[in-house]
Amino acid sequence: QSDETSPAKTFAFAAVAILLLVAAGCVQWKSDAVASWVKSVVGGPPDVEMEEAYVEKSSSPVFDHSQFDRLLQAYVDDAGWVDYAAIKNEAGQQLDDYVTTLKDAPFDDLGRDEKLTLLINAYNAFTLKLITENIPLDSIKDIPTEERWDAKRWQIGSNTWSLNQIEHEQIRPNFKEPRIHFALVCAAVGCPPLANEAYRSDTLDEQLASQTKYVHSHDTWLQYDRESNMLELTKLYDWYGGDFEQAAGSVLKYVASRSDVVDAEASPSIEYLPYDWSLNSVGNRQPR
């Protein structure tokens, strides 16, 4: 997933610059355009217009993710903690073999759910590969920037993309499916848990629903105080607010539709929980 926002100083600089431009009459004030401009200056994932770009195909090939499924079952526990050292030492070749098979994926021939399944599994496998190449480390952010999310090195079919391209160019604009933010995992404690099974096109909806329910049922990502009417959410809702707004009209409405404790009619105040970038390894395991 995307990097955290830039320091407050950078944001303040951007805000001052906008005010100066507006005062000088150099730009027309439009909140959505300004918000997009600020995001481009201070950092964070780009805004996208989500749409369904693909259709189901009765003749779609079915890509085999069973090798990745076995690896996840063996080295990821039920709460999403990952044994990276064991993957590197015991299953490095298994992970490499799966990553290699992705180069032969018939990407253009796949139907909608097969394509989304492939992109999610590939993203998570590439992230595992990135971490195992660099351990020991405390956080994915210890990896140099140019080798991390923007490194254009990951091959799916005839396409070579970076992790950011897979998420922001191939998934978000082409699938009106904000639940992917609970399935794509950036190897951090603050991320949603990595599922210990591969996604499959025939169970994709149920798997995404399960991931979404898990995130909205644990204090790591959602805390609601009825007395103060304060709702604290994962920063995923801050970074990708536009995606959730497109799906439900507002972040609050989306959360309420997925949570058993949040009532949108109560209009709670929203704040965002600190994002823990520590590695989601078994060595950092803690109660969810």
N, C-alpha and C positions, 0 to 999 in steps of 0.2 A: 504494500500500500504506500501512500505518499508520505513524504517527509512532514515533520511538524512545522508549524508556522515560524517565520523569521522572528528575530528579537523585536521587542517593543520599539526600540530606536528606529528600526527600519520602517515599521508601520507608521510611526509618528512622522517620519520624513515623507512617506507617501501621502499621508493625510494632509500635511502642510502643502505639498506640491499641488494636490488637487484643489485645495482652497485658493491657492494663488492663481491657478489657471482659471477657475470659475470666476474669481474676482476680476480678473483681467478680461473676461468675456471670451476667452480662447476656446472654451468647450461649452457645449450645451449640457445642462444638468439632467442626467437620466440615471436613476438609481441603479438599474441593472447593469448599464454600461460601466458606471463608476465602480460598482462592486467587482465586476470582472477585471477592470484595470487594476484595482487595488490588489486583487488576488495575484495577478501576474507580477506585481512589483514585490509584494511581501512573501510570495511563495505559497505553496499549497497546490492541490490538484486542480486541473482546469474545470471550468463549468462545461457541461455538455447538454445537448438536447437529446434525450433518450427516445429511441423509437425501435420498433421491431423490424429489422432489416431482412430477416430470413424467415422462411416458411418451413414447415415440416415436409419431409419427402418420404413417401412410402417406400421408395427404392434407395433410401440413404444407406450408405455403408455404415457398419457399426465398428467403431475403433475399439481395440482390445486394451483395457486398462487393468487387467487382472494382475499383471506384474507389480504395478504401483499399489494396487489394493493389498497384496500380500505384504509389501514393505510397510505400509502404513499400519496394518494390523499388528505387525511384529514390533514396531519401534515407536509407536505413538499410543499413549494411554487414553483412557476414556475421557479424561479432562483436557486432552489436547497437548500434554507435555511430551516433548520429543527427546529421544535419546540420540543426539547427534553423533556422539563419539562412537556408539555402537553401529550406527548407519555407516559411518566412515570406515570403521574397522572390519565390520562383518558383511555389510550390504552395499558397499561402494560400487561394486560391479553391477549389482542388481539395479541400483539407481541409474548408473550410467547406461545400462542396456535399455531401460525404459525411456530415458531421455533420447537415446539414439532412435528408438522406434518412432518418436514424434516427428522425426525428419521425413518419415514415409507416410505421415497422415494425409489422407485425401481431403484436405481442408475444404476446398471449393465444392466438393461433391456432397458434403455432409448436410443433413437437415438441421433445423433450428436447435433442437435439444442436444443432438450429437455434437454440434459445433460448440455450444456453450459448455457442455461437459468437457470437451477436449480442452478448451481454453482455461477453465478453472483448474483441472488436473495438471495441465502443463505449467501454469503459473506456480502452483504449489510445489510441484516437482523441481522446477528451476530454482525456487527459493531454497528448498532443501539442499540442492546441489551447491548453490552459492555459499550457504552456511558451512557445509562440510568441507568445502575448499579452503575456508578461512579459519576454522576453529584451531586453537582456542580463541574465543573472543567473548566479550560481555554483552555485546549488542550488535545487531546488524548495522547500526550506524557507525561502528568501528571500522567497517569496510570502507575504503576510499570512495568518495562520491562517484567518481568516474567508473568504478567497477560495480556499482550497486544497482539502483533502479533504472538508470539511464544507459547502462552498458548494452549495446545492441549486439547480442551474441546468441540469443536463444532461437532455435529453429523449430518451426511448426510447418510441416509440409515444405513448400518451396519458399516460405517466408522466414526472414530473420528479423526478430524484434527485440526490443528491450522489455523489461518487466512493465515499465510505465506505458509503453506502447500497447502491450497486451491488455492492460487494464483500461487505459483512457482512450485508446483509439479503436481497439477491436471489441471490447466488451461493452463498456458503458454507453457509447452512442448507438450500438446495434442491437441491444436487448433492453427492453423496458422492464428491468428486473433489478431493483435496488437490493434485493436479498444477497446479491453477489458480494456485497461488502461484508457479509458475515461468513463468507466461504473462502474468499481470497485471504491468505494468511501471510503476514510480513515477518514472521519469526520473532515476534515480540510478546511479552506478557500482556500488554495492553490490547493486542489483537484478539479477535475472536479465536476460539480454540481450533486447532487443526483437526479435522475429522479423521478418525482412525480407520477410514475406508475411502476408497476412490469414489468419485461421483460417477453415476451411470445415467444414461439418458432415460431409461425406463423407470427410474426412481428419483429423477432429478428434483421434481417438485416437492416430494416428501422429504428429501435430504435438505433442501434449502429451507423448508419449513421447520425442520428439526433444529438446524443451526440457528435460525432466527429466534425460535422459542428459547433455546439455551441462553443466547446472549441477553434476552429480555427477562431472564429469570435469575440472573446472578449479579451480585453487587459490583463485580469488576466493571460492568458496563452500564448498569442502571441502578440508581438508588432514588427512592421516592419517600419523602417525609410528609405524611398527611397533615400533621399538626402545623407545619410551616408552609405547606403546599409548595414545597421545593422539589423539583425534579432535576436530578443530576444524571447526565448521559455521557456515554462514550464520545470522544471527540470525533469519531466517525460521522456523527450527526452534524458536527460543526463543519468538517471538511467537505462532506458530500451532501450538505443540506438541500441543494438544488435537486438532487436525484430523488430524495424522499418527498420533497414538495411536489415534484411532477407526478409522483405516484399517488399521493394522498391529499394534496392541497397544502399541507404544512408538516413540519417535523413532528409537532405535537400530535396531530391526527394520525400520522404513521405509527408513532410509538404507541399510542393508545390502542391502535388496531392490532398490535402485536403483544401487548402487555396485559396481564390480568389485574394489575394494581393501579394503572394510570387511567384517569378519567379526563378526557379532553375538555369536558364541560366545566371542570373545576379550574381550568386555565392556570395551571401551576407555573411558577417562575422556572426558567430553565437555565442551568449552568452546566459546564462541561467538566468531567472528571479528568484529573491528571492522566496523561498517557504514559504508561510504563514501557520504555523501549528496551528493558532488560531481555535477554534471550529467553525464549519460551522452552528452555531445556529442562530435563528432569532434575538437574542440579538446582534449579531455581523454583522447583515445584512448591506451590502454596495453595491453601484452600481457595476455591473460587467463590 
